[in-house]
Amino acid sequence: MKIKDHFLSQEIFEIKETDTRGVFRTSPIPSDISRYYESEDYISHHQDSGSLKEKLYKFLQSFNLQYKKTILLDRIKKGSKVLDYGCGAGEFVKYIENDFETFGFEPDADARNAAQQKISKARILDNIQTVENGTLDAITLWHVFEHIENQDEMLEIFSSKLKEKGLLIIAVPNPTSYDAKHYKEYWAAYDVPRHIFHFSKNGMENLIAKKPNWKLRKIKPLVLDSYYISMLSEKYKKSSLFWVKAVIYGTISNIKALFSNEFSSLIYIIEKK
């Protein structure tokens, strides 16, 4: 399947299935991948712009932050050690820092500095190896895992940093959702080449099943993602009334997913063995 980078470069990339059934990889991956993030509009790193897109994102984000925190509070005690890997500008770190002993890892210096300015208790790191082995209760990756090229290596590192039965919580877009099938090459969550990997629900299950250190415990939806992704997809299609269409197709996607469990984005709660 060929996909255009609608967000920035307008270049064409191809998505190919890997050796793990249901896991796909963007090809080719540019050697200068960092330049594909160099935009003030890149949502993970920019400051408040006041745009309609940003206001919608912040509105949906407030609900998602509480939902994500609840997932942690349902499974680990307050005061537990939590690392948010790829924390961006630090919204989730800031949101949970009063409930947990919180760390954020972010490789981008500008985003890391923005996160540092928001927080009061949490620590923002530029090297995950500074975390002592076997000390973390949970590691979260909210729409980050799909950006990581050396996933096998990072899964080993995550395992080393977690306590026994510690949790790895990964949220990624789902290319077998209704909205992905509806928008096809315009589906915003392909986000090539920034998204190096793409995981169907079966693909993530297959990936984790291959790893002796991990056991998949539960899959939960990110219900609101379908609306934001649909909005961006409609804008990529240059649709009129894109807000209205986003609500319609985002809602259809969620209704269908109530029966298929193929939500636009899925959260995988994985336990270290």
DRENFIKE-432503 format. One line per 10 residues: number of its first residue (from 1); their letters; for each residue x, y, z of C-alpha. Coordinates in steps of 0.2 Angstrom, whole numbers. Each point is the difference from the previous one (the first is absolute). Example, Ala and Ser with C-alpha at 12.3 -4.5 7.8 and 13.67 -1.06 7.14 Angstrom:
1) as) 62/-22/39 ~ 6/17/-3
REM end
This chain:
1) mkikdhflsq) 0/0/0 ~ 7/17/-5 ~ -3/15/12 ~ 4/18/-2 ~ 8/10/14 ~ -15/12/0 ~ 6/9/16 ~ 16/7/-6 ~ 11/-6/-15 ~ -13/-6/-12
11) eifeiketdt) 12/-15/-4 ~ -7/-17/-4 ~ 5/-15/11 ~ -6/-18/0 ~ -6/-11/14 ~ 5/-18/0 ~ -4/-14/11 ~ 14/-7/11 ~ 5/-17/5 ~ -13/2/14
21) rgvfrtspip) -17/-2/-7 ~ -10/15/3 ~ 15/12/3 ~ 4/12/-14 ~ 15/11/-4 ~ 2/16/-9 ~ 13/-1/-15 ~ 12/8/-2 ~ 4/8/16 ~ 10/16/-4
31) sdisryyese) 17/1/8 ~ -4/18/5 ~ -16/-4/9 ~ 1/14/12 ~ -4/13/-14 ~ -17/-8/-2 ~ -4/6/18 ~ 5/18/-4 ~ -16/9/0 ~ -8/12/13
41) dyishhqdsg) -16/-10/-3 ~ 7/-17/6 ~ -12/-3/15 ~ 11/-8/12 ~ 13/14/0 ~ -8/16/-3 ~ -7/13/12 ~ -18/6/0 ~ -4/9/-16 ~ -18/5/3
51) slkeklykfl) -5/-9/-16 ~ -16/-10/-2 ~ 9/-16/-2 ~ 10/4/16 ~ -15/4/10 ~ -9/-16/-5 ~ 16/-10/4 ~ 1/8/17 ~ -18/-3/3 ~ 1/-19/-4
61) qsfnlqykkt) 17/-1/9 ~ -8/5/17 ~ -12/-15/-1 ~ 14/-12/-6 ~ 12/6/13 ~ -12/-5/14 ~ -4/-17/-9 ~ 18/-4/-1 ~ 3/4/18 ~ -15/-11/5
71) illdrikkgs) 8/-14/-9 ~ 16/1/11 ~ -10/3/16 ~ -10/-16/-3 ~ 16/-10/-1 ~ 13/8/11 ~ 0/9/16 ~ 2/18/3 ~ 18/5/2 ~ 6/-14/-12
81) kvldygcgag) 14/4/-12 ~ -6/4/-18 ~ 11/5/-15 ~ -9/8/-15 ~ 11/-4/-14 ~ 0/13/-14 ~ -9/12/11 ~ 0/15/-13 ~ -4/16/8 ~ -5/-8/16
91) efvkyiendf) -19/0/1 ~ -2/-17/7 ~ 15/1/12 ~ -7/16/7 ~ -17/-8/2 ~ 6/-14/10 ~ 14/7/10 ~ -10/2/16 ~ -6/-18/0 ~ 16/-9/-5
101) etfgfepdad) 19/2/1 ~ 1/5/-18 ~ 13/0/-13 ~ 0/6/-18 ~ 12/-4/-13 ~ 1/11/-16 ~ 14/0/-13 ~ -5/16/-8 ~ 8/15/9 ~ -13/13/-4
111) arnaaqqkis) -14/-12/6 ~ 10/-5/15 ~ 2/18/5 ~ -18/4/-2 ~ -4/-15/11 ~ 12/6/14 ~ -8/17/1 ~ -17/-8/3 ~ 4/-12/14 ~ 3/2/18
121) karildniqt) 4/-17/7 ~ 4/-12/-15 ~ 17/-2/-7 ~ 3/2/-19 ~ 14/-11/-7 ~ 10/0/-16 ~ 7/-18/3 ~ -11/-15/6 ~ 16/-9/6 ~ 1/12/14
131) vengtldait) -15/-9/8 ~ 5/-14/11 ~ -4/-18/-6 ~ -15/-8/8 ~ -7/15/8 ~ -15/6/-10 ~ -18/-6/3 ~ -6/6/-17 ~ 6/7/-17 ~ -12/9/-11
141) lwhvfehien) 2/4/-19 ~ -15/10/-6 ~ 1/0/-19 ~ 19/-2/1 ~ 4/-18/-4 ~ -4/2/-18 ~ 14/13/-2 ~ 13/-12/7 ~ 11/-9/-13 ~ 10/-11/12
151) qdemleifss) -15/-8/9 ~ 7/-16/4 ~ 15/8/9 ~ -12/12/9 ~ -11/-14/6 ~ 15/-8/8 ~ 5/17/8 ~ -18/3/7 ~ 0/-18/7 ~ 16/4/9
161) klkekgllii) -6/16/8 ~ -17/-8/6 ~ -3/-9/16 ~ -6/-18/-1 ~ -18/1/-6 ~ 2/18/-5 ~ -11/7/-13 ~ 4/6/-18 ~ -14/10/-7 ~ 0/4/-18
171) avpnptsyda) -12/10/-10 ~ 1/-1/-19 ~ -12/4/-15 ~ -9/-15/-7 ~ 0/-1/-19 ~ -14/-13/0 ~ -12/12/8 ~ -15/6/-10 ~ 6/18/-2 ~ 17/-7/-7
181) khykeywaay) -10/-11/-13 ~ -11/15/-4 ~ 14/13/-3 ~ 12/-12/-7 ~ 16/9/-6 ~ -7/16/8 ~ -1/-8/17 ~ 10/13/11 ~ 6/-13/12 ~ 12/-8/-13
191) dvprhifhfs) 10/16/2 ~ 14/-6/-11 ~ 15/0/2 ~ -1/5/18 ~ -10/-15/4 ~ 13/-14/-4 ~ -11/-14/5 ~ -19/-3/-1 ~ -9/-13/11 ~ -16/-9/-3
201) kngmenliak) -8/-7/16 ~ 5/-18/-5 ~ 18/7/-5 ~ 3/7/17 ~ -6/-17/8 ~ 11/-9/-11 ~ 15/11/4 ~ -2/-2/19 ~ -3/-18/-2 ~ 18/-2/-7
211) kpnwklrkik) 8/8/15 ~ 4/-11/14 ~ 1/14/13 ~ -18/7/-3 ~ -18/-5/2 ~ -14/10/-8 ~ -13/2/14 ~ -13/12/-7 ~ -5/10/-15 ~ -10/17/3
221) plvldsyyis) -6/13/-13 ~ 4/18/-2 ~ -17/5/-5 ~ 3/18/-4 ~ 14/-3/-12 ~ -12/-4/-14 ~ -6/18/0 ~ 16/8/0 ~ 7/-12/-13 ~ -15/2/-11
231) mlsekykkss) 1/19/1 ~ 18/0/-6 ~ -4/-13/-14 ~ -15/11/-6 ~ 12/15/-1 ~ 13/-10/-10 ~ -14/-4/-12 ~ -4/19/0 ~ -18/-4/5 ~ -13/14/3
241) lfwvkaviyg) -8/-1/16 ~ 14/-11/7 ~ -6/2/18 ~ -17/-7/-4 ~ 7/-15/-10 ~ 13/-3/14 ~ -14/-2/13 ~ -10/-11/-12 ~ 14/-12/-5 ~ 8/0/17
251) tisnikalfs) -17/-5/8 ~ -3/-14/-13 ~ 18/-6/3 ~ -3/-1/19 ~ -18/-8/-2 ~ 8/-14/-11 ~ 14/-3/12 ~ -12/-4/14 ~ -3/-16/-10 ~ 17/-3/-8
261) nefssliyii) 11/8/14 ~ 10/8/-15 ~ 0/18/7 ~ 10/13/-8 ~ 14/-1/13 ~ 3/-14/12 ~ 9/-1/17 ~ 9/-16/4 ~ 3/-3/18 ~ 15/-12/1
271) ekk) 8/-8/15 ~ 18/-5/3 ~ 1/-18/4
REM end
